Amino acid sequence: MSLSGPELIFPDWPAPAGIRAAFTLRTGGVSRPPFDTCNIAAHVGDEPRAVAENRALLRAGLSLPAEPAWLKQVHGHRVVDLDRQASVDAPDPADAAVTRAPGRICAIQVADCVPVLFAAADGSAVGAAHAGWRGLAGGVLEATVRALKTPPGELLAWLGPAIGQPHFEVGEEVRAAFLAADSGAAAAFVVNSRGRWQCDLYVLARRKLAAIGVSAVHGGGWCTYADAGRFFSYRRDGRCGRMTALIWID
């Protein structure tokens, strides 16, 4: 779907009235290769003017009530509570954000990692987490659910576009990191002809969510690596732009 600027995916989930969410594709912006065209990230080497214009197009296209809280993501598990921030800027590293206040926008930038959006079933809280394998293993989803202060059974989660298992090769250390805490995580790994492992981030994310009681999980099934026309992929391209998943209370 196209608005005046970035092309978007809107989550297909039963979020309550007043909750808004979207995911940007790589198209509909002004950035030049290799960031073409809708790069949202300011840290990847794109021209600052282009990033600013892409963000402005995003704000206008979605009629955003404020500037999103652009986090400095580091593949960790720290969660920022936007209701406790004096401004939307988060100078300390963080890989997730939550809010209970209307008009504050949680935003996660990705180019292969899983963006996970959360909404309380009663519309009282929302959050977003950046979940690559390091974040998943480190507990970023668990930390985000704790920060939402909502019973896990009353949360909805949406998994946005991420790299698919056929294209995400990892070493034994990655598999071991998950199996140490959950022997059932073996279902997310398939050995390849090189003796390494093809890792399914979606399976790992769903297992993590199920283990903490979040059963209403939607989305998943995309592959950022395989669909170069719509998605940036760091694993495929190296130097590239970033897409963003956003959620807020209207």
C-alpha positions in Angstrom: 0.0 0.0 0.0 1.3 3.4 -0.9 0.8 6.7 0.9 2.5 10.1 0.1 6.0 8.8 0.7 7.1 5.4 2.2 5.2 2.3 1.1 3.9 0.5 4.2 2.8 -2.8 5.6 0.0 -2.5 8.2 -0.1 -5.3 10.8 -3.0 -7.7 10.3 -3.9 -8.3 14.0 -6.9 -7.6 16.2 -5.4 -4.6 17.9 -7.9 -2.5 19.9 -9.3 0.8 18.6 -6.9 3.6 19.2 -3.8 1.5 18.5 -1.9 2.4 15.3 1.0 0.5 13.8 3.0 0.3 10.5 6.1 -1.0 8.9 8.0 0.8 6.2 9.3 -0.9 3.1 12.4 0.2 1.3 10.4 2.1 -1.4 8.8 5.5 -1.6 11.7 7.7 -0.3 14.5 9.9 -1.7 17.7 8.1 -0.7 20.2 7.1 -3.4 21.9 3.6 -3.8 22.8 1.6 -1.8 20.2 3.2 0.5 17.5 3.4 -2.1 15.0 4.7 -1.5 13.3 4.9 1.8 16.1 4.6 4.4 15.0 5.7 7.8 18.3 5.3 9.7 20.7 8.1 10.4 23.7 5.8 11.3 24.3 3.9 8.1 26.1 6.5 6.0 23.2 7.9 4.1 23.0 11.6 3.3 21.5 13.3 6.4 19.3 15.4 4.1 17.8 12.3 2.5 17.2 10.6 5.9 15.5 13.8 7.2 13.2 13.9 4.1 12.3 10.3 4.4 11.4 10.7 8.0 9.4 13.8 7.1 7.5 11.9 4.4 6.8 9.1 7.0 5.4 11.6 9.5 3.2 13.2 6.9 2.0 10.0 5.3 0.9 8.5 8.7 -0.1 11.8 10.2 2.2 11.0 13.1 1.4 13.0 16.3 5.1 13.4 17.1 8.6 12.4 16.1 9.2 8.7 16.8 11.7 7.8 19.5 14.7 6.7 17.4 16.7 4.4 19.6 20.4 3.7 19.5 20.1 -0.1 19.0 22.9 -2.4 20.0 21.4 -5.9 20.0 20.9 -5.8 23.7 17.9 -6.1 26.0 17.5 -2.6 27.6 14.0 -1.2 27.4 13.3 2.6 27.4 10.0 3.7 29.1 9.1 6.7 26.9 6.8 8.0 29.7 9.9 8.6 31.8 11.8 10.4 29.1 12.1 14.2 29.0 12.3 13.9 25.2 12.0 11.3 22.5 15.8 11.1 22.2 17.3 8.1 23.9 21.1 8.7 24.1 21.8 5.5 26.0 21.7 2.2 24.1 18.4 0.5 24.0 16.6 -2.1 21.9 13.0 -1.7 23.0 10.6 1.0 24.0 7.2 1.1 25.7 4.6 3.7 26.5 1.1 4.1 28.0 0.7 7.7 26.9 -1.1 8.7 23.7 1.0 10.4 21.0 4.4 8.8 22.0 5.7 6.6 19.2 7.8 3.5 19.7 10.0 2.8 16.7 12.4 -0.1 15.9 14.8 0.0 12.9 15.6 -3.3 11.1 17.2 -4.9 8.1 17.0 -8.6 8.9 16.3 -8.7 12.7 12.7 -9.3 13.8 10.7 -6.2 14.8 8.2 -7.2 17.5 5.3 -4.9 18.2 3.2 -5.3 21.4 -0.3 -4.0 22.3 -2.3 -4.5 25.5 -5.7 -5.9 24.6 -7.4 -3.1 26.3 -5.4 -0.5 24.4 -3.6 0.8 27.6 0.0 0.2 26.5 2.2 -0.5 23.5 5.8 -1.4 22.9 8.3 -2.4 20.3 11.4 -4.6 20.4 14.4 -5.2 18.2 14.9 -9.0 18.2 17.9 -10.4 16.3 19.4 -13.6 17.6 21.5 -11.8 20.2 18.5 -9.9 21.5 16.4 -13.0 21.5 19.0 -14.9 23.4 19.6 -12.0 25.7 16.0 -11.6 26.8 14.8 -8.5 25.0 11.3 -9.9 24.5 11.0 -10.9 28.2 12.3 -7.5 29.3 9.8 -5.7 27.0 6.9 -7.6 28.4 8.0 -6.9 32.0 8.2 -3.2 31.1 4.7 -3.1 29.7 3.3 -4.1 33.1 0.5 -5.9 31.5 -0.3 -9.6 32.2 1.3 -11.5 29.2 -2.0 -13.2 28.5 -3.6 -9.8 27.8 -0.9 -8.8 25.2 -1.0 -9.1 21.5 2.3 -9.4 19.5 3.1 -8.9 15.9 6.2 -10.1 14.2 7.3 -8.0 11.3 9.5 -8.7 8.2 12.8 -10.5 9.0 15.4 -12.7 7.4 14.0 -16.2 6.6 15.6 -19.5 7.7 16.9 -20.5 4.2 19.1 -17.4 4.2 20.2 -17.1 7.8 23.2 -19.3 8.4 24.7 -19.3 11.9 27.4 -21.1 13.8 27.1 -23.7 16.5 27.6 -21.0 19.2 24.3 -19.4 18.2 22.4 -22.7 18.4 24.1 -23.5 21.7 23.1 -20.2 23.2 19.4 -21.0 22.7 19.5 -24.7 23.6 21.2 -23.9 26.9 18.0 -22.4 28.1 15.4 -24.3 25.9 16.1 -27.7 24.5 13.0 -27.3 22.3 14.7 -24.4 20.4 16.4 -27.2 18.4 13.3 -26.9 16.2 14.5 -23.6 14.9 17.8 -24.9 13.5 18.4 -27.1 10.4 21.9 -28.3 9.6 23.3 -27.4 6.2 25.8 -28.9 3.8 28.6 -27.0 5.5 27.9 -28.3 8.9 26.5 -25.0 10.0 22.9 -24.1 10.9 20.0 -22.4 9.2 18.3 -20.4 11.9 14.6 -19.5 12.0 14.2 -16.3 14.0 10.4 -16.4 13.8 10.4 -19.8 15.5 12.7 -18.6 18.2 10.6 -15.4 18.8 7.4 -17.4 19.1 9.0 -19.9 21.5 10.2 -17.0 23.7 6.8 -15.4 23.7 5.0 -18.6 24.4 7.3 -19.3 27.3 6.4 -16.0 29.0 2.6 -16.4 28.4 2.1 -14.3 25.2 -0.1 -16.5 23.1 -1.8 -14.0 20.8 1.1 -13.8 18.2 0.5 -12.6 14.7 2.6 -11.8 11.6 5.8 -13.5 10.5 6.4 -15.3 7.3 8.3 -12.7 5.3 12.0 -12.9 4.2 13.9 -9.7 3.9 16.8 -11.4 2.2 14.7 -13.0 -0.5 12.6 -10.0 -1.4 15.2 -7.3 -2.5 12.5 -5.3 -4.2 10.6 -4.5 -0.9 13.1 -5.0 1.9 16.6 -4.0 2.9 18.8 -6.9 4.1 22.1 -6.4 5.9 23.0 -10.1 5.4 22.4 -9.8 1.6 23.8 -6.4 0.9 26.0 -5.3 3.8 25.9 -1.6 3.3 22.2 -0.7 3.1 19.3 1.2 4.6 17.0 0.4 7.5 13.2 0.0 7.6 11.2 0.8 10.7 8.3 -0.6 12.7 6.2 1.9 14.6 3.4 1.7 17.1 1.6 4.3 19.2 -1.7 5.0 21.0 -3.7 7.5 19.0 
